[in-house]
Amino acid sequence: MAKRARRRLLIGLAVGVGVCFVSLYTVRAAVAEVYYIPVASMEPELPKGSRVLVYKLDDEYRRGQIVVYDTGIEKHVGRVEMVDMARRKLEVSRNGVMFIPVDIVDVIGRVVLNTR
């Protein structure tokens, strides 16, 4: 009897751990993800070495928001300066570089939380 109870416990534990991993991966892939900022491109708001939580489900962007976008080579962080919904483009700025055009489809999401 003890072997059967132990086996049920191990199976239940394995199923629970599996469900947790699948849930965590789904949330990370579809809802929110943490990114590391290795350079000082957004100082003083986001210092070098910060980690940011990016909300991926947002599809409306406003001037002043900080977004993470993909250039095809690497991911960057920038502040939205202008939104052109007719052309589906944003213009973002980073320290030293102003008004970089970014397609809205390349935007990963909006920064909602950061560490300093």
N, C-alpha and C positions, 0 to 999 in steps of 0.2 A: 504494500500500500504506500509506503514512504517513497519508493522509486517512482510510482505513478504521479504522486503529488509533486515531486521534484521535477519530473519531466514536464508536467503541465506548467509549472512555474517558469522553467527555462524557455519553453515555447512562447508563453505569454510575454516574457521579458524580451525575447528576440523580436516578436511582432511589434511590441511597443517601441523598441529602439528603431526598427525599420520605419515605422510610421513617423517618428520624430525626424529622422533624416530626410525622408521624402517631403514632409511638410516644410522643413527648414530650407531645403533646396528650392522648392516651389516659391516660397516667399522671397528668397534671395534673387531668384531669376526673374520674377514677375512684378514684385511689389517694391522692394527696397534693397539697397546694397550699400556696403561701406567701401569708400575709396580713400586711398592714401594720396596726399599731396606732397610730392618729393621736391618741388621747387617753390620759389617765392613769387609765383606769378599773380597771386591775389592778395599779397600783403597790403595793409595790415589786417584786413578782415579774416583771412585764412593764412596764418603763418606757415612757413615751410615745416613739414613734418606733421601737419594736422591730418586728422581723419574726418571725413564727412559722410553723413548718411544721406543717400540720394533716393528720393521718392520717384519711382518710375512711372506711375500711373497718371501723372499730370500731363495734360495735353494743351493747356492754355498757359502761356507765359506772358509776364508783364515786365515792363521796364523796371530795372533795379534788382530783379531776382538773380540769384547765382545758380548757374546750371553747369552740368557736366555734359560734354559732347565728345563724339568720336570723330577723329580726323581720318580714320582708316589706318593710320600708323600707330597713334597713341591717343589716350583720352586726355582732355584738357578741361580746365575750369574757367568760366568767364562770367562776367556780369552782363545781363541783357540790357542793351542800350536802345534797341529799336525792334519792334515786332511788325512784320509785314505778312499778314495772313493771306493776302491775295497771292503772293508769290511763295508762301510757305517757307519764309526765311526769317532768321533772327540776325541781328548784328550784335556781337558781344565784344566786350573790351577786357583786356588783361593789362597788368602793369607793363607799360612800355609799348604796347600795341593796341591801337584803338580801332574799333569797328571792324571786326573780323566777320565776314558773312558766313553763316552756318545754316544749312538746311534743317528744318524742324525734324525731319526723319533721322538726322544724325544726333539729335539731342537725346541723351540717355535719361536724364531726369533733372529735377530741381533739388538743390541742396536744402535740407530741412533741419539739419543738426550738424554741429561741428565741435571738434575738440581743439583746445589750444595748448 
